[in-house]
Amino acid sequence: VQLIESGGGLVQAGGSLRLSCASSARPFSAYAMGWFRQAPGTEREFVASISRNGGSTDYALPVQGRFIISKDDDMRTLYLQMNNLKSEDTAVYYCACRLIPDRSIVSRNKNDYESWGQGTQVTVSS
């Protein structure tokens, strides 16, 4: 499965960005998806995940109430709407997918995911 992220860039603190992740997975609805991020000198960390059916979502505490994960199965695309951005959100953002039979499972564990994109840089200036 190929995943290609886009939508990153430079934004001022308090601003918004929407990341997209285009997938080659068929059917896209067979995959649970996640967003992770990695700042320089740190480990890749969980940001948000969404179940196969889109009915379950999970967010890391630092982004709760500011970020929204969603997916469009027809477009085979994953999204991350990021609002009220802070300087600590600066990182490379990666999308990931996992083929899973359970329609409602979400996961924070990066080792559960099988395929990853190349990442997109998000820089928030204060």
C-alpha positions as CSV (number, residue, x, y, z in Angstrom):
1,V,0.0,0.0,0.0
2,Q,1.3,3.4,-0.9
3,L,0.4,6.4,1.2
4,I,1.2,10.0,0.2
5,E,0.8,12.9,2.6
6,S,0.2,16.5,1.6
7,G,-0.9,19.8,3.1
8,G,1.9,20.6,5.4
9,G,3.6,24.0,5.6
10,L,4.4,27.0,7.7
11,V,1.6,28.6,9.8
12,Q,1.5,31.0,12.6
13,A,0.4,29.9,16.1
14,G,-3.4,29.9,16.3
15,G,-3.8,29.0,12.6
16,S,-5.1,25.9,10.9
17,L,-3.9,23.3,8.4
18,R,-5.6,20.3,6.9
19,L,-3.4,17.3,6.1
20,S,-4.4,14.7,3.5
21,C,-3.1,11.2,3.0
22,A,-3.9,9.6,-0.4
23,S,-3.9,5.8,-0.4
24,S,-3.6,3.1,-3.0
25,A,-5.3,0.7,-0.7
26,R,-8.3,-1.2,-2.2
27,P,-10.7,-1.3,-0.6
28,F,-9.8,1.7,1.6
29,S,-12.6,0.7,3.9
30,A,-10.6,-2.4,4.9
31,Y,-8.0,-0.4,6.7
32,A,-7.8,1.4,10.0
33,M,-5.7,4.5,9.8
34,G,-3.6,6.7,12.0
35,W,-1.6,9.9,12.1
36,F,1.7,10.1,13.9
37,R,4.3,12.9,14.2
38,Q,8.0,13.1,14.9
39,A,9.9,16.2,16.0
40,P,13.7,16.4,15.7
41,G,15.4,14.3,18.3
42,T,12.2,12.7,19.5
43,E,10.5,9.4,18.8
44,R,7.5,9.1,16.5
45,E,4.4,9.7,18.6
46,F,0.7,9.0,18.2
47,V,-1.6,11.8,17.1
48,A,-4.9,10.3,16.1
49,S,-6.5,7.2,14.8
50,I,-9.7,6.2,13.1
51,S,-11.4,2.8,12.7
52,R,-12.3,1.1,9.5
53,N,-15.9,2.2,9.6
54,G,-15.0,5.7,10.8
55,G,-17.2,5.3,13.8
56,S,-14.4,5.2,16.4
57,T,-11.6,7.8,16.8
58,D,-8.9,8.4,19.3
59,Y,-6.7,11.4,20.0
60,A,-3.5,12.0,21.9
61,L,-4.1,14.3,24.9
62,P,-2.1,17.2,23.5
63,V,-4.3,17.5,20.4
64,Q,-7.7,16.7,21.9
65,G,-10.3,19.4,21.0
66,R,-8.0,20.9,18.4
67,F,-7.5,18.1,15.8
68,I,-10.0,16.1,13.9
69,I,-9.3,12.9,12.0
70,S,-11.6,11.8,9.2
71,K,-11.6,9.6,6.1
72,D,-13.3,9.4,2.7
73,D,-13.5,5.8,1.5
74,D,-14.6,6.8,-2.0
75,M,-11.6,9.1,-2.4
76,R,-9.3,6.7,-0.5
77,T,-8.1,9.6,1.5
78,L,-7.4,10.2,5.2
79,Y,-7.5,13.7,6.6
80,L,-6.3,15.6,9.7
81,Q,-7.8,19.0,10.4
82,M,-5.5,20.8,12.7
83,N,-6.9,24.0,14.4
84,N,-5.4,26.4,17.0
85,L,-1.9,25.2,16.1
86,K,0.8,25.6,18.7
87,S,4.6,25.7,18.3
88,E,4.8,22.3,20.0
89,D,2.9,20.8,17.1
90,T,5.9,21.4,14.8
91,A,6.9,18.0,13.4
92,V,6.9,15.8,10.4
93,Y,3.5,14.2,10.2
94,Y,3.0,10.6,9.0
95,C,-0.1,8.7,8.0
96,A,-0.2,4.9,8.5
97,C,-2.6,2.1,7.8
98,R,-3.4,-1.4,9.0
99,L,-5.4,-4.1,7.4
100,I,-7.8,-5.4,10.1
101,P,-11.0,-7.4,10.1
102,D,-12.6,-5.5,13.1
103,R,-14.5,-2.5,11.9
104,S,-14.3,-0.5,15.1
105,I,-10.7,-1.0,16.4
106,V,-8.4,2.0,16.8
107,S,-4.8,1.8,17.9
108,R,-2.1,4.2,19.3
109,N,0.7,1.7,18.8
110,K,2.8,2.5,15.8
111,N,3.9,-1.2,15.6
112,D,0.3,-2.1,14.7
113,Y,0.6,-0.3,11.4
114,E,1.9,-2.0,8.3
115,S,2.4,0.8,5.8
116,W,3.6,4.4,6.2
117,G,3.8,7.5,4.1
118,Q,6.9,9.6,3.6
119,G,5.7,12.4,5.9
120,T,4.8,16.1,5.5
121,Q,6.5,18.9,7.5
122,V,4.3,21.1,9.7
123,T,6.0,24.2,11.2
124,V,4.2,26.5,13.6
125,S,5.8,29.8,14.3
126,S,5.1,31.6,17.5
